[in-house]
Amino acid sequence: MLTEFGKIFIFFLLGIGLVAAGLVTAWLLRPARPYPEKRATYECGEEPIGSPWVRLNVRFYIIALIFLIFDVEVVFLFPWALVYRNLGLFGLFEMVVFLGILFVGYAYVWAKGDLSWDKPTPQIPTLHSRVHFSEGDLQTPSEQRR
Amino acid sequence: MMRESIDVYTVLFYFFVSITLVSACVVVFSRHIVRSAFALLFTFFGVAALYVYLFADFLAITQLLVYVGGILVLILFGVMLTNKQINVDIKTGTLHIVPAIILAAAIGGTLVGIAWSNPWMVLPTSSSVKTTAPQIGELLLTTYLLPFEVASMVLMVALVGAVVIARREKNKKETTRDS
């Protein structure tokens, strides 16, 4: 068994070695002439403003939480998949119960709309004023620019 | 020949132990929380390798699947979510020193006590050990059927509870839209 994991470890070392070889080769071949503009964070040709560490939307966290639960479910599924032939219909029924209970939670999350991508709601600026405006003034700034 | 292969395993064992210990120390002592989170990756990998040394192959894969693949991602998302002020680094600090010392001493004492009193046995060599996953599956579906189904309930409750807690409050959003 340890030798099987030894094979995995060899793959692991090969992966690390491949990345390291690429980086070292690039480091040996490339000329190193840094200047401030070159060292700046690349942001699609724009000048980066402020911190790159922005606050993520909470939707990523919720999706990660749901993923984690079903990750643990897969851990239970795997040993069952190895032996369900020996146990016959009874084993199948047990797993159906297991998945059925979890499906209740899944259905709840789905029905409550936590799986749908929580989009930000932009506030479109509107003008509430008693002063009489002409048509051109009532347009939003983006429309005026056109 | 046999002697040589054992030596390779021993060297690798100390390699994994040192990775686990060093990265765990980085997790605890690093002042930057993102560095702590990334060092936790190596700690989880090292612990998985130690499980392999204990012939607990299923546990090792579970460690990789759940801790590295799931919990670490969740921790990183948590780190990314928690910075409230821009341009202020989140630093880890030492808080509640006295309760922490008491708790750490209690846990450490328990671990040392277990390690001291446990009759350590030498595990059989790799050739005589089979994979543990089919045995775990059979025991889960026969002897430990009730805990197996209860685990499903616990997972369901955890799913619903975590999502309810983490969900953005809908009422709050509507009031901000009005104002």
Contacts between the chains, C-beta under 8 A, distances in Angstrom:
chain1	res1	chain2	res2	distance
A	1	B	55	6.2
A	1	B	57	5.9
A	1	B	126	5.6
A	1	B	129	5.2
A	1	B	130	7.2
A	1	B	131	6.3
A	2	B	9	6.9
A	2	B	52	6.8
A	2	B	53	7.7
A	2	B	55	7.7
A	2	B	126	4.1
A	3	B	126	6.2
A	4	B	57	7.9
A	5	B	52	4.7
A	5	B	57	7.1
A	5	B	60	7.5
A	9	B	12	7.6
A	50	B	86	6.4
A	50	B	87	7.6
A	51	B	86	5.4
A	51	B	87	5.5
A	53	B	80	7.5
A	53	B	83	6.3
A	53	B	86	7.9
A	55	B	80	7.2
A	55	B	81	6.6
A	55	B	83	6.0
A	55	B	84	7.7
A	56	B	77	6.6
A	56	B	80	4.5
A	56	B	81	5.6
A	58	B	81	6.5
A	58	B	166	6.5
A	58	B	167	7.8
A	58	B	168	5.3
A	59	B	168	8.0
A	60	B	77	5.4
A	60	B	80	7.8
A	60	B	81	7.9
A	61	B	74	7.4
A	61	B	77	4.8
A	61	B	78	6.9
A	61	B	81	5.8
A	61	B	166	5.6
A	62	B	163	5.9
A	62	B	166	5.2
A	62	B	167	6.6
A	64	B	70	7.7
A	64	B	73	5.6
A	64	B	74	4.9
A	64	B	77	5.1
A	65	B	74	6.7
A	65	B	159	7.7
A	65	B	162	4.7
A	65	B	163	6.4
A	65	B	166	5.9
A	66	B	159	6.6
A	66	B	163	6.8
A	67	B	70	6.6
A	67	B	73	7.8
A	68	B	66	7.5
A	68	B	70	4.1
A	68	B	71	6.7
A	68	B	73	8.0
A	68	B	74	5.9
A	69	B	155	5.6
A	69	B	158	6.2
A	69	B	159	4.4
A	69	B	162	7.5
A	71	B	65	6.2
A	71	B	66	5.7
A	71	B	69	6.4
A	71	B	70	4.4
A	72	B	66	5.9
A	72	B	70	7.6
A	72	B	155	6.1
A	73	B	155	6.3
A	74	B	65	7.0
A	75	B	62	5.1
A	75	B	65	6.1
A	75	B	66	6.2
A	76	B	140	7.4
A	76	B	148	7.2
A	76	B	151	6.7
A	76	B	152	7.7
A	78	B	58	7.9
A	78	B	61	8.0
A	78	B	133	6.6
A	78	B	137	7.8
A	79	B	58	6.7
A	79	B	133	4.9
A	79	B	134	6.9
A	79	B	136	4.5
A	79	B	137	3.1
A	79	B	140	6.2
A	80	B	137	5.2
A	80	B	140	7.1
A	80	B	141	6.5
A	81	B	137	7.6
A	82	B	133	5.5
A	82	B	134	4.5
A	82	B	137	5.1
A	83	B	134	5.3
A	83	B	137	4.1
A	83	B	138	4.9
A	83	B	141	6.8
A	84	B	137	7.9
A	84	B	141	7.9
A	86	B	138	7.1
A	87	B	138	7.6
A	87	B	141	5.6
A	87	B	142	7.6
A	90	B	141	7.8
A	91	B	141	5.2
A	94	B	141	5.5
A	94	B	145	6.5
A	94	B	148	7.1
A	94	B	149	7.4
A	97	B	149	6.1
A	97	B	152	7.4
A	98	B	148	6.7
A	98	B	149	6.2
A	98	B	151	8.0
A	98	B	152	4.4
A	99	B	152	7.8
A	101	B	149	7.2
A	101	B	152	4.3
A	101	B	153	5.8
A	101	B	155	8.0
A	101	B	156	5.3
A	102	B	152	5.6
A	102	B	155	5.8
A	102	B	156	5.5
A	102	B	159	7.5
A	104	B	156	5.9
A	105	B	155	7.2
A	105	B	156	3.8
A	105	B	157	7.7
A	105	B	159	4.0
A	105	B	160	5.2
A	106	B	159	7.4
A	108	B	159	7.9
A	108	B	160	5.5
A	109	B	159	6.5
A	109	B	160	7.2
A	109	B	163	5.4
A	112	B	163	7.5
A	112	B	167	7.7
A	114	B	163	5.1
A	114	B	167	6.2
A	118	B	168	6.5
A	121	B	173	7.2
A	121	B	177	6.6
A	123	B	177	7.0
